[in-house]
Amino acid sequence: MQLKNTQNRFGAIAMLLHWIMALIMIGMIILGLYMVTLPISLHKLKYYGWHKEWGVLILMLATVRLAWRFSNTVPSLPPQMPKWEQLAAHGMHYVFYGFMFALPITGWMLSSAAGLPVSFFGLFTLPDLIAASESSRLLLTQIHKWLAYGLIAAICGHVGAALQHHFFNKDDILRRMLP
């Protein structure tokens, strides 16, 4: 398997970044939906700490992933694929990059607005992005929540489209992201 992308398939590094980030982001959604239902406790605060640390990792990996995408060939879509599907596929990639940056940044801003530090697995603490403010915290809580719901919808659409291509169209769209 090649490290770099070719015209026909993604390389090992793109695949690794895709699947690692997919697992982390799905895990973050599950953790986020669970932790907000808990009453205030040390247990809940521990989950919030984990959520923030993994969010910083997503932001770092998204930066690496975007740099890798810009420095590599992007495999071509099948020529028989309808133009609207090609536009939807390209649009969905932009949407995912938006979520990969917007969710961690709004989470970081939310923590700043709440006056709570954001640590990266105890290695370092990120600076506050905005001043502590209850009104900002409330607004950013809603923005972060709705971005997460948007990400859930995008993941469902992305997985559905990949499965549709694999099982119904019987093309190589899904296989080119599999080892």
Secondary structure as the mmCIF struct_conf table of DSSP 4:
data_model
#
loop_
_struct_conf.conf_type_id
_struct_conf.id
_struct_conf.beg_label_comp_id
_struct_conf.beg_label_asym_id
_struct_conf.beg_label_seq_id
_struct_conf.end_label_comp_id
_struct_conf.end_label_asym_id
_struct_conf.end_label_seq_id
BEND BEND1 LEU A 3 LYS A 4
BEND BEND2 GLN A 7 ARG A 9
HELX_RH_AL_P HELX_RH_AL_P1 ALA A 12 MET A 35
TURN_TY1_P TURN_TY1_P1 VAL A 36 THR A 37
BEND BEND3 LEU A 38 LEU A 38
HELX_LH_PP_P HELX_LH_PP_P1 PRO A 39 PRO A 39
BEND BEND4 ILE A 40 SER A 41
HELX_RH_AL_P HELX_RH_AL_P2 LEU A 42 PHE A 70
TURN_TY1_P TURN_TY1_P2 SER A 71 SER A 71
BEND BEND5 ASN A 72 ASN A 72
HELX_LH_PP_P HELX_LH_PP_P2 THR A 73 PRO A 78
TURN_TY1_P TURN_TY1_P3 PRO A 79 GLN A 80
BEND BEND6 MET A 81 MET A 81
HELX_RH_AL_P HELX_RH_AL_P3 LYS A 83 ALA A 113
TURN_TY1_P TURN_TY1_P4 ALA A 114 GLY A 115
STRN STRN1 VAL A 118 SER A 119
BEND BEND7 PHE A 120 PHE A 120
TURN_TY1_P TURN_TY1_P5 PHE A 121 GLY A 122
BEND BEND8 LEU A 123 LEU A 123
STRN STRN2 THR A 125 LEU A 126
HELX_LH_PP_P HELX_LH_PP_P3 PRO A 127 ASP A 128
BEND BEND9 LEU A 129 ILE A 130
HELX_RH_AL_P HELX_RH_AL_P4 GLU A 134 GLN A 164
HELX_RH_PI_P HELX_RH_PI_P1 HIS A 165 ASN A 169
BEND BEND10 ASP A 172 ASP A 172
TURN_TY1_P TURN_TY1_P6 ILE A 173 LEU A 174
HELX_RH_3T_P HELX_RH_3T_P1 ARG A 175 MET A 177
#
